[in-house]
Amino acid sequence: MAVRKKQAKKKPAKKAKANKKSPKKTAKKTVKKGAKKTAKKATVKEKTAEILVDQSFRTGCQTLDFSQDNGLLAVSTWDKKVHVWDIENHEWRWRQKEHTGPCHCAKVSPDSRFVASCGPRKEGRKEAGSEILLWDVARGRVIGRIDLIEDVTADANDLAYSWDGKYVACGLRGEDSGAIAIIDVTSQRIVTYESGNYDYSPVPTFSPDGKSIAVFVDDHLEMWNLRPWKTLYSTDAAGDAETVVFSEDGSLIYAGSEIPSGVSIIEAKTGRVRDVILKGIDRSKRLKSLHLGPERITAAYYPNCAIGVNLKTLAINYRVMLPTECDEGDDIAISSDGSLLAGISEDRLRIWALPE
């Protein structure tokens, strides 16, 4: 009987032993899961961005655009002004008020000699179409003014220079339709004005050879041949694109989309989507700008994030979280070599150096 009692006492001990083992197994599983997650995060290098410029800026910013030589930053603002910042000397080269209404966009020419800007044209308080101004960067003076009065309700919102700097494309949005106007910079004449039934202002981007133009309108991307003017194809694969860039040889289009989040790599000739990268980025971050280099594509996200992707492997090289957030609605720009990022944050113009 005593022996049986001893055996009876051992049974709970075995049970307790089994109970002790179960948390160990759980703990091992937890460690393994944690190890996997850590290994995954380790592939994305978290880097820091050095702040180079921290300048007071209290006027409502519309767009930011770096020059090709990274020497200038053009800024358009609601108060009818165009501002040009000298990056090397850390000072405003000039700030001029020549628009009759808000300046919605300013772009630097490929040779950095000129700036094109656009916005609604006003006659007193009355809407009178739109206007494009051409500026001499060296003197800070307007050297050309093109009035777009085909639709008096149309606001000029977006601009793009051709790669050779000979033409400027402008996206407009009126009450009933949108339009694309193409301007010959030398003659300062409208060579093409094409309207369509668009809900939003078309965002134009020239192909490297200047023979076609990619236009993001509403929720789809269209490729247009310039001479003769005709639609080559239309695709909704890019989603709600915020920014579009061509590869240097013109064979691919990179379309950065806010919804769904990601960058679609599209064959320029056919419109077929080859791949989608940067999917699943935090929904609180909105893709605002893309830069395409020889080895890397850099994506800037509102409010405070930049990501570098290796073009060969399509793997993320690094991720940078900016110490301050860029203001909602304002533009974020990446320099032509991908080394600088500019944004308006807390009523200040800030320029950061991105990792190599």
Wavefront OBJ file of the C-alpha trace (Angstrom):
o trace
v 0.000 0.000 0.000
v 2.806 2.331 0.795
v 4.328 1.626 -2.526
v 1.128 2.431 -4.298
v 0.899 5.691 -2.412
v 4.373 6.593 -3.539
v 3.423 5.858 -7.125
v 0.296 7.920 -6.713
v 2.403 10.846 -5.545
v 4.655 10.556 -8.569
v 1.811 10.960 -11.033
v 1.172 14.639 -10.289
v 4.947 15.200 -10.410
v 4.996 13.824 -13.943
v 2.112 16.034 -14.858
v 3.860 19.065 -13.410
v 6.951 18.095 -15.356
v 4.898 18.002 -18.503
v 3.505 21.425 -17.668
v 7.003 22.773 -17.303
v 7.939 21.449 -20.709
v 5.057 23.119 -22.524
v 6.108 26.713 -21.761
v 9.632 25.799 -22.842
v 8.328 24.655 -26.202
v 6.267 27.827 -26.520
v 9.258 29.913 -25.604
v 11.359 28.147 -28.238
v 8.738 28.816 -30.864
v 8.549 32.469 -29.852
v 12.319 32.801 -30.112
v 12.285 31.213 -33.543
v 9.570 33.538 -34.775
v 11.388 36.543 -33.363
v 14.620 35.369 -34.982
v 12.936 35.138 -38.357
v 11.502 38.629 -38.054
v 14.848 40.049 -36.959
v 16.593 38.404 -39.902
v 14.037 39.868 -42.276
v 14.463 43.389 -40.928
v 18.239 43.073 -41.046
v 18.114 42.944 -44.848
v 16.752 46.517 -44.886
v 19.404 48.899 -43.627
v 18.028 51.690 -41.494
v 20.119 54.772 -42.319
v 20.098 58.407 -41.322
v 19.836 61.515 -43.497
v 22.034 64.509 -42.731
v 20.205 67.845 -42.770
v 21.977 70.386 -44.993
v 19.455 73.248 -45.123
v 16.994 74.429 -42.472
v 15.501 77.694 -43.721
v 12.381 79.570 -42.615
v 9.652 79.339 -45.277
v 6.176 80.557 -44.377
v 4.428 80.826 -47.745
v 2.223 78.014 -49.063
v 4.461 75.713 -51.124
v 3.059 74.006 -54.220
v 6.005 72.244 -55.880
v 9.748 71.701 -55.466
v 12.127 70.889 -58.332
v 15.910 70.351 -58.405
v 18.009 71.378 -61.402
v 19.893 68.652 -63.284
v 23.243 69.897 -61.942
v 21.888 69.914 -58.352
v 22.792 73.596 -58.036
v 19.255 75.006 -57.802
v 15.906 74.268 -56.231
v 12.828 75.952 -57.754
v 9.803 76.490 -55.507
v 6.299 77.583 -56.542
v 3.932 79.152 -54.010
v 0.338 80.301 -53.537
v 1.359 83.958 -53.237
v 2.061 84.205 -57.019
v 5.824 83.792 -56.552
v 8.636 81.688 -57.967
v 11.597 81.144 -55.647
v 15.050 79.822 -56.653
v 17.338 78.488 -53.922
v 21.115 78.296 -54.458
v 22.086 74.949 -52.925
v 25.856 75.509 -52.777
v 25.655 78.970 -51.169
v 22.627 78.155 -48.976
v 20.687 81.280 -49.939
v 17.827 82.481 -52.120
v 19.147 83.479 -55.516
v 15.893 85.299 -56.225
v 12.191 85.341 -55.284
v 9.912 87.056 -57.777
v 6.176 87.752 -57.948
v 5.039 87.896 -61.582
v 2.069 85.544 -61.773
v -1.420 87.040 -61.806
v -2.716 84.148 -59.685
v -1.275 81.361 -57.510
v 1.818 79.663 -58.976
v 0.984 75.964 -59.063
v 4.211 74.551 -60.499
v 7.813 75.535 -61.303
v 10.337 73.390 -63.200
v 14.013 73.968 -64.001
v 15.143 73.362 -67.612
v 17.621 70.493 -68.263
v 20.486 72.972 -68.828
v 19.577 74.888 -65.615
v 19.370 78.192 -67.528
v 15.604 78.636 -67.379
v 12.593 78.004 -65.167
v 9.058 77.409 -66.446
v 6.165 78.143 -64.096
v 2.385 77.962 -64.445
v -0.869 78.824 -62.760
v -4.339 80.312 -63.289
v -4.482 83.586 -65.189
v -6.421 86.397 -63.516
v -7.803 89.647 -64.893
v -8.656 91.472 -61.690
v -10.689 88.914 -59.757
v -11.948 87.198 -62.883
v -10.613 83.856 -64.127
v -9.131 84.226 -67.590
v -7.601 80.854 -68.407
v -4.045 79.986 -67.436
v -0.519 81.244 -67.986
v 2.967 79.827 -68.389
v 5.939 82.039 -67.525
v 9.495 81.440 -68.739
v 12.260 82.808 -66.523
v 15.930 83.600 -67.069
v 17.637 82.013 -64.041
v 20.713 84.252 -64.151
v 18.709 87.496 -64.045
v 15.587 86.342 -62.233
v 13.393 87.939 -64.888
v 10.449 86.780 -67.007
v 11.498 86.387 -70.647
v 8.259 84.911 -71.938
v 4.573 84.694 -71.080
v 2.210 82.245 -72.814
v -1.527 82.650 -72.217
v -3.681 79.536 -72.368
v -7.190 80.864 -72.966
v -8.794 77.977 -74.879
v -10.730 77.177 -71.698
v -11.093 80.171 -69.354
v -11.935 77.870 -66.429
v -8.832 75.682 -66.863
v -6.089 75.897 -64.227
v -2.534 74.984 -65.243
v -1.282 72.593 -62.548
v 1.663 70.539 -63.815
v 4.703 71.090 -66.038
v 7.393 68.940 -67.634
v 10.387 69.820 -69.796
v 11.398 67.584 -72.687
v 14.823 65.969 -72.189
v 16.429 68.365 -74.689
v 14.710 71.403 -73.135
v 13.031 72.462 -76.394
v 9.457 71.880 -75.246
v 7.345 72.268 -72.126
v 4.195 70.200 -71.517
v 1.482 71.607 -69.273
v -1.413 69.748 -67.639
v -4.644 71.740 -67.157
v -7.972 71.068 -65.489
v -11.194 72.965 -66.206
v -14.769 72.653 -64.999
v -15.757 70.084 -67.619
v -12.486 68.687 -68.995
v -8.719 68.515 -68.734
v -6.088 69.269 -71.354
v -2.431 69.000 -72.309
v -0.672 71.985 -73.897
v 2.792 71.677 -75.443
v 4.854 74.848 -75.818
v 7.833 75.460 -78.101
v 10.291 77.190 -75.736
v 12.207 79.053 -78.473
v 9.197 80.519 -80.312
v 7.058 80.584 -77.125
v 4.102 79.267 -79.102
v 1.529 76.571 -78.395
v 2.261 73.705 -80.805
v -0.341 71.287 -79.394
v -3.469 71.684 -77.299
v -5.448 68.493 -76.699
v -8.418 68.318 -74.331
v -10.182 65.301 -72.869
v -12.911 64.375 -70.418
v -10.703 64.107 -67.331
v -11.687 64.477 -63.687
v -8.211 65.669 -62.687
v -5.343 67.601 -64.234
v -3.199 65.384 -66.502
v 0.402 64.903 -65.300
v 2.764 64.783 -68.323
v 6.237 63.198 -68.698
v 8.273 63.264 -71.931
v 10.011 60.147 -73.246
v 13.812 60.526 -73.647
v 13.591 60.701 -77.462
v 10.866 63.372 -77.315
v 8.586 61.437 -79.673
v 5.970 60.479 -77.098
v 4.612 61.542 -73.754
v 3.312 59.532 -70.815
v 0.307 61.184 -69.211
v -1.242 60.112 -65.947
v -4.920 61.094 -65.901
v -7.521 60.159 -63.293
v -6.688 56.546 -62.397
v -4.904 55.369 -65.532
v -1.740 55.964 -67.567
v -1.872 56.913 -71.253
v 0.961 56.938 -73.773
v 0.569 59.524 -76.521
v 2.496 59.901 -79.754
v 3.298 63.574 -80.393
v 3.553 63.777 -84.190
v 0.963 62.913 -85.302
v -0.909 63.264 -82.024
v -2.592 59.973 -81.141
v -3.145 57.681 -78.166
v -0.888 54.625 -78.338
v -2.409 52.809 -75.362
v -4.076 53.261 -71.992
v -3.540 51.132 -68.868
v -4.967 51.216 -65.358
v -2.222 48.936 -64.043
v -0.353 51.823 -62.390
v -3.238 52.559 -60.021
v -3.517 56.053 -58.579
v -0.040 57.178 -59.702
v 1.573 60.202 -58.046
v 4.791 60.290 -60.091
v 6.039 58.833 -63.396
v 9.631 58.531 -64.692
v 11.209 56.962 -67.797
v 14.329 54.829 -67.847
v 17.247 56.531 -69.643
v 16.809 54.378 -72.758
v 13.054 54.974 -72.775
v 12.165 51.287 -72.662
v 10.565 51.293 -69.210
v 8.222 53.535 -67.227
v 8.291 53.605 -63.422
v 4.911 54.708 -62.059
v 4.706 55.378 -58.338
v 1.218 54.795 -56.976
v -0.381 55.846 -53.707
v -3.335 53.450 -54.061
v -2.465 50.631 -54.282
v 0.927 51.405 -52.757
v 3.878 50.442 -54.961
v 5.938 51.265 -58.040
v 4.820 49.604 -61.286
v 7.543 48.842 -63.844
v 5.828 49.161 -67.229
v 7.094 48.374 -70.728
v 6.877 51.706 -72.545
v 6.017 50.228 -75.959
v 3.194 47.949 -74.882
v 1.993 49.190 -71.492
v 2.499 45.700 -70.021
v 3.424 45.636 -66.346
v 6.699 43.798 -65.885
v 6.866 43.982 -62.093
v 5.651 45.892 -59.032
v 8.077 46.886 -56.280
v 7.695 48.503 -52.848
v 4.333 46.855 -52.260
v 2.971 46.760 -48.747
v 4.611 49.950 -47.498
v 2.909 51.416 -44.413
v -0.467 52.816 -45.523
v 0.151 55.980 -43.505
v 2.939 56.850 -45.978
v 2.109 58.296 -49.412
v 4.544 58.023 -52.292
v 5.286 61.544 -53.568
v 8.476 61.428 -55.666
v 10.710 59.023 -57.601
v 14.291 59.278 -58.833
v 15.770 56.768 -61.254
v 19.556 56.372 -61.276
v 21.837 53.932 -63.113
v 21.848 51.451 -60.227
v 19.110 52.560 -57.864
v 15.596 53.928 -57.713
v 14.816 56.222 -54.798
v 11.274 56.733 -53.552
v 10.244 59.562 -51.217
v 7.158 59.138 -49.080
v 5.050 61.666 -47.197
v 5.491 62.446 -44.372
v 9.074 61.417 -43.514
v 10.485 58.418 -45.321
v 12.843 57.653 -48.229
v 13.638 54.199 -49.604
v 16.413 53.110 -51.982
v 15.922 50.044 -54.222
v 18.598 48.151 -56.179
v 17.525 48.151 -59.844
v 19.127 44.789 -60.661
v 17.803 42.766 -57.741
v 14.770 44.993 -56.932
v 15.689 44.542 -53.279
v 15.486 47.419 -50.798
v 18.969 48.842 -50.159
v 18.088 51.199 -47.347
v 15.307 53.018 -45.561
v 15.618 56.513 -44.107
v 13.232 58.013 -41.563
v 13.560 61.803 -41.553
v 13.728 63.401 -38.083
v 10.937 65.850 -38.992
v 7.769 65.307 -41.003
v 7.039 67.127 -44.268
v 3.839 69.142 -44.329
v 0.744 67.499 -45.818
v -0.124 68.695 -49.310
v 3.345 70.103 -49.990
v 5.710 68.539 -52.481
v 8.753 66.343 -51.793
v 11.571 66.411 -54.363
v 14.616 64.215 -55.021
v 17.694 65.636 -56.765
v 18.762 64.455 -60.236
v 21.506 62.201 -58.831
v 19.399 60.886 -55.939
v 21.695 62.385 -53.300
v 19.368 65.092 -51.929
v 15.782 65.260 -50.724
v 13.858 68.523 -50.203
v 10.610 69.128 -48.354
v 8.661 71.800 -46.487
v 8.391 70.978 -42.792
v 6.916 73.105 -40.002
v 7.105 76.319 -42.073
v 10.722 75.577 -42.945
v 12.465 74.521 -46.142
v 14.653 71.532 -45.365
v 17.137 69.693 -47.569
v 18.614 66.356 -46.498
v 21.581 64.353 -47.830
v 20.452 60.808 -48.672
v 22.705 57.743 -48.222
v 24.809 56.539 -51.158
l 1 2 3 4 5 6 7 8 9 10 11 12 13 14 15 16 17 18 19 20 21 22 23 24 25 26 27 28 29 30 31 32 33 34 35 36 37 38 39 40 41 42 43 44 45 46 47 48 49 50 51 52 53 54 55 56 57 58 59 60 61 62 63 64 65 66 67 68 69 70 71 72 73 74 75 76 77 78 79 80 81 82 83 84 85 86 87 88 89 90 91 92 93 94 95 96 97 98 99 100 101 102 103 104 105 106 107 108 109 110 111 112 113 114 115 116 117 118 119 120 121 122 123 124 125 126 127 128 129 130 131 132 133 134 135 136 137 138 139 140 141 142 143 144 145 146 147 148 149 150 151 152 153 154 155 156 157 158 159 160 161 162 163 164 165 166 167 168 169 170 171 172 173 174 175 176 177 178 179 180 181 182 183 184 185 186 187 188 189 190 191 192 193 194 195 196 197 198 199 200 201 202 203 204 205 206 207 208 209 210 211 212 213 214 215 216 217 218 219 220 221 222 223 224 225 226 227 228 229 230 231 232 233 234 235 236 237 238 239 240 241 242 243 244 245 246 247 248 249 250 251 252 253 254 255 256 257 258 259 260 261 262 263 264 265 266 267 268 269 270 271 272 273 274 275 276 277 278 279 280 281 282 283 284 285 286 287 288 289 290 291 292 293 294 295 296 297 298 299 300 301 302 303 304 305 306 307 308 309 310 311 312 313 314 315 316 317 318 319 320 321 322 323 324 325 326 327 328 329 330 331 332 333 334 335 336 337 338 339 340 341 342 343 344 345 346 347 348 349 350 351 352 353 354 355 356
